[in-house]
Amino acid sequence: MTTFRNHCPHLDSVGEITKEDLIQKSHGACQDCRVRGPNLWACLENRCSYVGCGESQVDHSTIHSQETKHHLTVNLTTLRVWCYACSKEVFLDRKLGTPPPLPHIRQPQQPQENSVQDFKIPSNTTLKTPLVAVFEDLDIEVDEEDELKARGLTGLKNIGNTCYMNAALQALSNCPPLTHFFLDCGGLARTDKKPAICKSYLKLMTELWHKSRPGSVVPANLFQGIKTVNPTFRGYSQQDAQEFLRCLMDLLHEELKEQVMELEEDPQTLASEETVEEEKSQSDVDFQSCESCSSSSSIEKADNETGCKGVAEDSNETTMLIQDEEDLEMAKDWQKEKMCNKINRANSEVELDKDRDTVCETADRNSQETVKVEIHGRASAQSSASPKRKKQHKKYRSVISDIFDGTIISSVQCLTCDRVSVTLETFQDLSLPIPGKEDLAKLHSSSHPTIVKAGSCGEAYAPQGWIAFFMEYVKRFVVSCVPSWFWGPVVTLQDCLAAFFARDELKGDNMYSCEKCKKLRNGVKFCKVQKFPEILCIHLKRFRHELMFSTKISTHVSFPLEGLDLQPFLAKDSPVQIVTYDLLSVICHHGTASSGHYIAYCRNNLNNLWYEFDDQSVTEVSESTVQNAEAYVLFYRKSSEEAQKERRRVSNLLNMMEPSLLQFYISRQWLNKFKTFAEPGPISNNDFLCIHGGIPPRKASYIEDLVLMLPQNIWDNLYSRYGGGPAVNHLYICHTCQIEAEKIEKRRKTELEIFIRLNRAFQEEDSPATFYCISMQWFREWESFVKGKDGDPPGPIDNTKIAVTKCGNVMLKQGADSGQISEETWNFLQSIYGGGPEVILRPPVVHVDPDVLQAEEKIEVETRSL
């Protein structure tokens, strides 16, 4: 701590300062009015970086001192120090020190008993020098040893009906982008979240792909971690391999996700808006549909409306905006049925409306809510903002989302008013139906219409009356009588995809809730893929669930090992260039719906041969054996010979490397994409940089796990080919982020200490007059923040889910997930975060008869006298 020559009782609040820091601040401006020097004053309070103007301007430095009780300030021109509380100048006993080699962070003191422990921030961290990239970092090298004895051929022991897990793990293990991330970027598998599934998965992948190639390993740690999170997989009963895959990938995503820095509008979103306008004419709308739920919070467009309607009001997941009760009940039934139909679940990300200008569309995107539809994807909840207060939604990415996430664009047309609603939906896997004979007849029939005509589609696809019913009955009867060999002996994977994307007529019990008509209407739904993922996971729906029974569909579905063409299912405006996929692995289900056995067929990426993984047994098989398998889950990978040639070309540049004056740093994660992706995308160094261009303090201790060093010629080639960046020649710890981290930590400690003190006093009260209720969902978010588990503070207090209004009074909803706090604690939290509403409980007061009370007191007095 800096010492002073004359005594001032406020000196203990001063932090470490250097002359260079003050000189740097002198070149800035007042943080309130933006006026520049020379008469600027810097606050000397520990962990405060405020700079304000002096008396010659508005004197914001004095205002800052009065509001914050920060008493000491220094003039950035004369370097003279003034104490507002003592109203006098104080003098430095020594000159301002030279700057330390790295930003200094004070060591937290050892916590005393019953005190709040400080969140540990690294102190005087020394940045380690990243390694220089070598050939293996740019291409997958196959040496002679691997050719003779390929890695990854290790079995998994069955630990009690766990063949479903073993098959799923082997299928994921043979997805090169994911496995190489854990093998080459294992230092990134860091998490403070329990049960640390990513660390268990890293250990398992290291064992499966070790050079020694053990015969089999036991995935006990990973299995135990998943059982602690998901009770479904406890016990020793057989489970579904697809459900295990979804659970595992969701957990990995949650543990590895990082917030994406977004400083401007997503260009793809804007491009999508323009595309919707271009494809307005119904002759061009040739989307095929997927049976996903219609989105109630979609931003929609009508042909005859031209004005901006403003920001849409918040709505629940299944709100239909239907006025009369009868229609509302029909809508609820329709929504419930649709949620069980074709696709599993996904999160709505962007929804577009056809007569709102760009400004209104941006506002509406900021006000959207999470919408669950039936394509499976992670439920990345996005909170809605109020119309008067725009709030940018947080977006996260992980290696899981980079590899497996795709986007479907779906549109629903009302056949009464012709309004079209367009929605972008993120999916992680596609659950495809296996079409029957009638469905195949429709798919193969050239007379089956695929284009909706504007103006006439309402009549064409909404037949009414007994004639239409009779014609439909005759058509179904004829199709059912035609032998299956007429349409083909087997069902192909292309048939399943075509059935999935086939146009969906919304009529009868499946009518569409039109938000312009405010009624249930006949409609048509279409969908196509806007963005295919790097690895496409396909789930064939082989089980039909009826009441309490499940039946298995044993129809053989043929699938290609190479060259799966997905061009017919790609949206016209999609930026995707590669739509050809090669098979990586197949999970097969043998037996009945209630019992059976799972195995996996996987292509080894090192020798390109196929192997059967049956628990701990691993056997080489032929391609025909794989093609005859009864597929349940398939993993396809984008195929690109051009990407392989580019990797070899860049790798060969290392051999003719010339001495360069500059070295560039590049993200290990992006290099892994370059090494294993068909379309790695632009270079992204933001995973190891903060928004200020430095290294975040929390990442400084393991920077060598995040970064590799490239010579200038390699960087030039990669940058000219892929773009992105930013270019980084110098690594340094960001001082600004360090100060902000210390501020946040001080806030955490203060809030937690005050809460503990107030809550302790509340617990000591014998009979509180009032209880304030608080939503436990919000409280858990706040608790995660103050304990350092979540980096961001929660939003305003939200008691709407625990409150109900009766006769104008706000009351606690019965069975609500709530907690009880004192009035002082409520006022403390509400003063910081705002929100509400107040939910107050008042214990009933027992009224005692005064005569009875007087008699009791008399007896007590007489008893004491005796």
N, C-alpha and C positions, 0 to 999 in steps of 0.2 A: 504494500500500500504506500502511496506517495505521502511523504511527511512534509510539514510546513513549519516555518520558523516561529510564528506567533500562534497562540492557541485559538482554535475555533471549534466549538463542539460538534460541528457538522462535517468535519473532515473525514470521518469514518465512512461516509457514503460515497467518497470519490474512488473511482476505479483507476486502473492503469491507463496512462496516457503517454503519447510520444509526440515530439515536436512535428514529426512528419505527418502524423494523423491530423494535427491541427492545421498545418499548412494546406493539406489536401482539402479540409473542410472550408478553408478560407476562400477557395476558388468556387465554392458553391453558392447557394442562395438561401434566403429565408424559406423554411418549409411551409409557411402559411401564406405569405403574400408574394413569394418568388422574387423579391427584390434582392439584388446582388450587393456585394460589399462596397466600401471597405468596413462599415460599422456593423459587423456580424458577431454574435455571441454564441458560443457552444456550451451546452449543458455538460457538467462534469459528473453528474450522478452516475453511479455504476450501472452499466448496461443501458444507458440512455444515449442516443446519438442525435438528439435534437439540436438544430441550428436555427436561430431566430434573429430578426432585425433588432436594432437598438432604438434609442430615444429620437434619433433623427428621422425615423420612419414611424411605424405603428407601435414599436416597442413590444413585438411579439415575444421576445426573450423574457421580459418581465411577466407577461401574461402566462407564459408557460410555467414559470416558477410559482406563481400564485395558484395555478390550477393543479399542479402536480406535487407541490411542496419540495421541489428540487431546488436547493438553496444556492449552490455554487455554480458559477458560470465564468467563462474565460473569453476575453476579447480576442478575436482571431487575427487582429492587426497588431496589437501591442503585446499580446500574450499576458495581460494582467488579469488577475483573478479577483472576483467580487463575490461576497456572501450577502444574499438578500436578507437573510434572517438576522445576521449581526450588523447589517448596514455598514460594512467596512470592507476595505481591501485586505486581502491576505496574500502572503508572498511565499514563493516556492523556496524551500531550503536547499534544493539542488536543481540543476538544470534538467530540462525534460530529457528523458532517456532516449537512446537510439532504438529503433524498432526491432523487435525480436524477429528471428528468421521466419517464423510463422505466427499467425494471429494467436494471441495468448488467451487461454480460458482458465479462469481460476478453478483450482481443485475444490470440489464440494467437500464441506466438512463432514466428519463422521456423524451420522445421525445419532442423537441421544435417544434414550428409551421414551416411547410414546410420542416421538416426533415424526414428522413426515420426511421420508427419505428422498433426497434429490435424485432427479433423473441424471444419469451419468452421461456427460458430454466429453469426448476425447480431448485431452489437454496436450498442447505442444506436439501435435501429431506430425510425424515426418513422412512425407510422401515417398513411397518406395518407387524406384524406377521400373516402369513396365517393361515386360520382355519384348524382344524384337520378333516380329512375325516370321515364321518359317514356312516351308512348303506345306506341312501338314495343316497349317492354319487356313490355307487357301483352297485345298483340294483334299479329297478323301484318298489317302495313299493306301495301296494294297501291296504289301511286301510278300516275299515268297512264303514266309511262315504262315501268313493269313490264308494264302491260297491253298497250302497243304492242309492246314488245320484251322478252318474258319472259326472266328469267335462268334459269340452269341448263340451257340448251340448247347446251352445249359438248360436242363429241365428244372421244374419246380415241384417240390414234394406236396402231395395232397395232405392237408392237415385236418381233414374232416369235412367231406363234401365241398371242397373248395376248388373243384375243377373249373367252375365258372370263373373264379378269380384267376386261376392259372392261365386259362385260355386268353382272357382279356389282357393280362399282363404281358404275355408273349406277343400278342398282336401289337400292343403299344410299343413294346421293346424293339420291334422291327419297323418302326417308323423313324427313319434316319434323322429328320429335323429335330424331333423331340429327344431321341437318345443322344445325339451328338451335343445337344445343349447341355445335358447333364454330365456327359463325359468330358467335354472341352471347356464348359463354362460352369463347372461344379461349384466354384466359389460364389456364384450368384444364387445358389439354393439356400438363401438365408431367410429366416423368419423367426419372429418372437411369438407367433401364434401356435397354440397347441391344437393338435398333437404333432405338429411338424412333419406332416406327411411328405413334404418335398425332400426332407433329409433322409427319411426312410426309403423313398423312391430312388434317390441318388445312390444310396448304399446298395440297393438291389441291382440297379443298372451296372454299377461298378463290378459286382460279383458275376452278373450274367455275361458281361463282355470282357472279362479278365483274360489275359494271355494264357494263363494256366488252364483255362477252360475246365472248371470243375464239372463233375457229372450232373449234380443237381444241388440246389440251394433251397432253403426254407424261408418263405416270405413272411415270417411270423411277426416281425416288428411292424411292417406295413399293414398287415391284416389287423393287428391289435389296435393300431391307431385309427383305422377306418371304423372299427366296431365301437370305439369310444364316441365317435361323432354320429354314426348312423346305426341306430338299434336294429335296423332291418337285417343286418349281416351278423348279428349275434346268434349264438347257438350253432347247431351243426346241420341245419336243413339246407337243401339245395336252393340256390338263388338264381336270379336272372343275370347273365353276363353283361347285357346291355345296360341294365340299371347300375351294375357295379362300375362300368366304364364312366357313366355320367357322374356318379358320385365321386370317383377318383379324380376326374378331370376338373370338376367344380372345386374340389378341395385344393388341387394344385394351383388353379387359377387364383383362388382367394389368398393363398399364401404367397404367391409370387407376383401378384399384380402391383403395378406402379401407376401413379397418376400421370396422365398424358398432359404435357404442357401445350396449351392451345392459346395462341396470341391473336388468331384471326379466324374468320369463318372457314369452315371446311369446304374446299373447292368442289369436292365430289357432291356435297349436298346441294350447292348452287347449280351444279351441272344437272343434277336430278330434277331440280325445279324447272330448268329450261326444257329438259326432255319431256316432262309431262305436258307442257304447253305444245310442244311440237307434235306429240302423239295424240292430240285432242280429237282429231277426226277419227270416227269410229271405224273407217275402213283400214286405218293403220293400227288399231288396237287389236293385235293378234296375240295378246298374252293368253297363256293357258293357266288355269287356276289351280290353286292348292286349297284344301279345305282348312284354312285358318280362320280364326274368329274375326269378325268385323270389329274394327277398333272404334270405341266410342269417343275417344279423344282425338280422332284423326282430323287433320285439317283438310277440309273438303272444298270442292269447287262446283259451282252451278253455272250453266251456260248463260242464264239471263241476269246474273248478279254481277255488279261492277264495283260497288263500294267496298271499302275496308270495314270489316265487322269488328275489328279490335281483337283483343286477346280472348280466347275461349275460356269459359269458366271451368273450374276443376270439376271432374266427374269421376265416379267410381269405375271399376273395371268393366262392369256390365251395364252401365247406365245407357238407356236407349232414347231418352228424351221423348217419351210417348206420353200423351196427356191423359187419356182415359185409362181406368184401372184394368179393363179387360185386355186392352192391347198390351199393357205393361206385363200382365201375367203371361201372355203369349210370348212376349219378348224374353222373359226370364226362362221359360221352358226351352225356347229356341237356343238361347245362349248356353244353357246347361247341356243340351244335346250336342251342340257344336264343339264344346270343350272336350268331348270324348271321341271326336271323329278321326281326323286324318293325320295331323301333325302333332307333335307332343307339346312343346312350349317354346316361347321365345320372348324377347323384349322388344317392344316397338321403339325405334330410334328416331325416325324422321317421318312426318306425315305431311302430305302436301294437299293444297286446295287450289282449284283451277281458276278462281277469279280474284285472288288476293295478290296484291303487289308484293315486291320483295321485302319492303319494310314490315308489312303486316305478317308475312310468313315468318320472318325472323322473330317477331314478338310472340307468335303462336308457338314456335318451336321452343321458346323459353318457358312457355306455360304448360307444356305437355306433361302428362303423368305416365307412370309405368303402365303398360298395357300387356297383359299376358295373352299370347296367342299360342297356337298349337305346334309351332316349330320348336324343337328343343333347343334351348340356349340358356346361358347363365342369366339369372334374374338380377341384372345390374340395375337396381332401383335408381330412378332419377326423380328427385323431388321437384314438385311444381312450384313455380314462383307466382307471387301475386301480380295482378296486372300493372300495378303502379311501381313495382320494384323488380327489375330484371335481375336474374341471377343465373350465371353460367353453370350448366350442369357439369359435374365432375365426370371425367371419363378415365377409364383404367384400361391397361393392356397388360398382357403377360405372354410368355412363350406359348401358352395354351391357346389364347385368343389369336395370336399371330399365325398359328399353324392351322387351327380347326375352324375358325369363324368365317362364315360366308354371309351373304346378304341376298334376300329375296325381295323383289318389288312386286307387290300385289295391288290389284285394282278391283273395285266393286262398282258396278253400274246399276243405278236404279232404273228400272224399265218403265217407270211412270214419268219421272222428270228428267231422266238422262243425266243426272248428276253422277260424277265419277269420283270416288275416293281412292287415293293412292297412298300406300304405306310401304316404308322400308322396314324389313324385319330381319334381325340377326338370327342365324341358326348355327348350331354346333354339329348336328347330325340330321340326316333326313330319314324319317320313318316312312318307308314306301309300302303301300298295299300290294298284295299279290292279286292281280285281277283274275276274276273267274271267266267263264265262257261268255257270259253276257257282256261283261266289260271289254273282253277282247274283241267281241263282235263290233262294238261301238268304236273301239280304237282303230280297227282294221277296215272299217267301212268308209269308203270314199264319199258316201252321201252324208256322213255326219258333219254338220256345219261347224266351222271353227271361227267364223268372223261375225261379229255383231254389227248390224247395219243401224246407223243412227236414224231415229224416227220410226222405224218399223220393228225394232227388236222387241218393243213392249208387246206387240201382238204376236210376233213370231214365237216367242218363248214363254208366253203366258196363256196356253190353251185352256179353255174352260168348257164345261158341259160334258154330256154323256158321250158325244162323238169322239172327243179327244181321249176320254178314258178308255173307250173301246179300242181305238187305234193303238194306244199304248199297251193294252193287254195283249192284243194280237201280236205286236212286235216282240214282246217278251216271250210269248209262247213259241213263236217261230225260232227265235234264237236258241231257246232251251232245247229244241228238238234237233238242231243241227249237230252232228257228231263233232267231237273235239278235234279230230284229225283234219276237219275242213279248215279250221282256222290255224292249225299248226299243232304239233305234238307237245311242245313245251312252251313255257313262258320265259321270255328273255328279260334281262335287267332293263333293257330299253323299254319294254312293255310296262314294267313297274314304274319307271320314271315318267312315261307318257301318261299313265293312269294318275300319278301323283299331280302332274301339272295340267291335267285335263280341265276343260272349262266346267265350272260348278254352277248349276242352275239353282238359285235360291228361291224356292217356291214351296207352297203348302206349309208343312210344319217347319220348313227351313227358310221362311221368308226373311228378307233383309230389312233392317231397321233404318229407314232413310231419315236423316236428320234435317233434310230440307222439307220433306213431306210431313215429318213428325208422325209417321205411321209405318207399320209393317208393309213392305212392298215386295213384289217379285223383283229379283235381281240376278245378275250374272257376275261371277267372280273369276278372275284370271290371275295367274302369277308366273313370273319367270325369274331367273337368277340374275342379279345385278353384279355379284362378285362371288366367284367360286373360291373356296379355301385352298390352301396349299395341299392339305390332305383332306379328302372328302370321306367322311364316315357315313355309311349307308346301313340302315337297319331295316331288314325285311320283316314285316309284321306277320309272323307265322302263327301267332296265337290269337284266337277269337274268344273274348271273354263275354259270357252270357250268364247273367244271374250269378250263381256261386260256382259255375263250372267254366273250365277253359278247354277249348279244343284246339288241336294243332293242325295247321294247313301244311300238308306234306308235299304240295306241288313242287316239282323240281324247277328251279329258276336257273337258266344258263347265264353265264357272265363271262366276259372276255378277260384274259390275263393281261392283255396289252391293248392299247388303242381304244379305250372307251371314249367315244365322241359325245360331248355334251353341248355341242353347238346348237342343236335344235331347242335347247332349254335356256339359252342365253338371251337376255334383253338386248334390243338393238343398240341402245346407247351405252352399253357396258364398256368400261375401259379395259376389261380382261382380254388378253391376247392369246393365252394358252388355255385350251379347253379339252385337251387330250390327256387321258389319265391311264396309268399302269397300276395293276393290282399289287398291293404290298402284302396283305394278309387277309385271311378268312377265318371267322369263328363259326364253327358248326355245332348244331344241336342234334344229338341223337337220342331217341326215345320218345316218350309221350310228354304232354304238357305238364304233368305233375312230377315225372321222374325222367331221368335220362342222364345224358353225359355230354360235357362240352370238350371239344378239342380245337386246336388252331392249326391252320396251314399258313406258313410264313415264308416269304422269299428272303434269303440271306443277302444283304446288300453287298457283301464282300465277294462272294463267288457266284451270285445270281442263281443259286439252286434253291429248290423248294424242299421244305422240311415239315414233318408232322410233329406237333408238340402235344403230347398226351400225358399231362402231369410231368413226371420225372423222365419219361421216355421221349427221346428225340430221334426221329428216323427220316432219312432222305426219301422223298417220294417223287413220282413223275408228274408232269404237268397235267396229264389226263386224269390222274387221281384227284387233283385239286379241282379240275373243272367238273367232275362228277359229284363233288361234295354238295351236301344240303346246306347251302349258305344261310347264315343267320345275321351276321354282321360282317361287312366288307370295308376294308380301308384301301382307298385309291389315292395315288400320288400324282401330281402334275408331272407330265413328261416333257422334257425339252432338251434336245441334243445341242441346241445353241448355248444353253446355260452350261453344259458340260464342256463345250469347246472354250467358252469364255473363262472358265475356271482353270483349264489347262494353260491357256494363253497367259493369264496373269501370273500363274505359278511359275511358268518358265522365265518370266521377267526377273525373278529372284536370282537366277543363275547368271544373268548378265547385268547384275546390279552395279551401277556406277556410284562412286562416292558423291554424296549430296550434302549441301550445306544445311539443309533443313530436314528434320524428322517430324513426321506427323503421327498423331495419336488417333486411334480409331476404336470404336466399340467392339468388344468381343462378341456381343450378341449379334451385331449386324454381320460380322465376319462369319458367324455360324449360319446366318441366313444365306450369305453369298456361297457358302460351302455346300449347303443342302437344299436350298429353295430353287425352284424353277424361275420364280420371279421375286428376287430379294427386295425390290423396291429401293427408294432413295436411301442413301447413307443417313443413319440416325445416330448422332453422338449424344443425344439428349438423355440417354440412360445413365451417363456418368457426369453430366453437366447440370448446373442449376440455371435458372433463368437469367442470371447475371454473367454466365460464361465461365464460372469457376467450379471447383469441386465442392459439393455439399460437405460440411464437416462430418456428417455421419457416415459418408462413404470414403473418407480419406484413409481410413485404416486398412481398407482392402481394395485400394485403387488398382493394384496389379491384377486383381481378378476381373476387373471391368474393362481394361484397356490393353491394347497391344500397340507397339510402335512400328510404323511403316516407313520405308525409305521414300524419298520424294517421287521417284518414277512410278512406284506402285500406287501411291496416293493419286497422282495425276491421272493414271489410267482409270482407276475406280471412280474418281470424281467426274471425269469427263463422260463416263459411261452411264453412271447412275445418279449423279447430282446429289442434292441433300447437304449434309454437313451438320454443324459448322466445322470449318477447318480448325484444328487445334495443334499449335506448336509448343505451347507452354502450359504446364499443369500447376495450378495453385489453389489453395483452399480459399473459398469465398468468405471474405471478412463480413460482408453484409449478411449473408445467411447465418453466419456464426452469431452475430449480434441478435438477429431475429430469433434464433433458436434459444438464446439465453433469455430473451424477453418472454417467449412462450413458456419456458421452463419456470421462470419466476411467477408467471401468471398461474401455472398449474399448481405450484406449491402454495401460493397464497389462497387460491380458491379451495384447495383441499384442506388446508389448515383451518380456515374459517368454518368450513362445513363441519369438520370433526368437532370443533369447539361448540358450535350451535347445536349440533345433534346430540352431543353429550349432555348439554344443559336441558335439551328437550326430554331426554330419557330420564333425567333426574326429577322431572315434574311429577307430582303425585296424581293430580287430576287436571290435565289441560282443559281449558275452556273450549278450544277449537283445534281441529286438525285440518291441515291443508293437504290435499291429495295431489300427487304428481305421477305422470305417466312413467311407468317403469321402462318402457321402450326408450323414451328420451333420457331418462336417468342413466340407463346403461351406456348410452353414447357419451354422456357427460363423464361418467366414471372412467370409461376407456380413455378419454382425453386427459383427465387430470392424473391418471396413473401412467401416462406415457405410452399406452398401447395404440392410440390413434393420434396421428399428428395434427389433425384439424379439430377445432372446437365444434360442438354441435350447433345446430341452428336454434331458432327460438323455441321455447318450451311449447310442446304441442300436447294439450290435454283433450283434444277433440275426440279421441278414440275412447276416453274413459268417462266422458261427460254426456249427460242427457238433460234436456230442458223440459221441465214439467211445470205448467202454470206460470211460466215466466221465470222460474227459478232453475239455476244450474245445479244438477245433482249428480252424484256418482253413479255410473252405470253399474248394474248388478253384475258381479263376476268380472269386473274390469281388471286389467293388469296394472295395478296402481300401488303406490306406497304412500305412507303418511309422514309428513314433516311438520315442523313448527311454523308459526306465522313468520318468525324472524328468519328462518331458513328460506321460506318461500320468497320473502321480500329481497333477500340477498341474491338468490338465483335469478329472480325476475328482474332485478335492477341491472344485471349483467346481460342476460339473454333475451329479455322481453318474452312475449308470447302469452299464452293462456289457453282457455279461460280459467278463472279461479274456481276450484271445486272445494268447498268447505264442508267439513263434517262437525257438527256440534253434539257432543254426548248429551243424552237426556239428563235433565236435572231432577233429582228426587226431592220433592217438597215434603218437609217434616212438620208435623203439627207442633206449634209452639208450646202447647200444654204438655205434650209428651216429652219434648226437649227439656222443658223446665223440670219435669219430674225426674228425668234421668240425671240432670245436673245435681238435683237435691240428693238423690241416692248416692251419687259419687262423693259429695261432700261428707255425708254421714259415714260412708265407708272409710274415707281418709281419717276422720276423727277417731273411729274405733281402732 
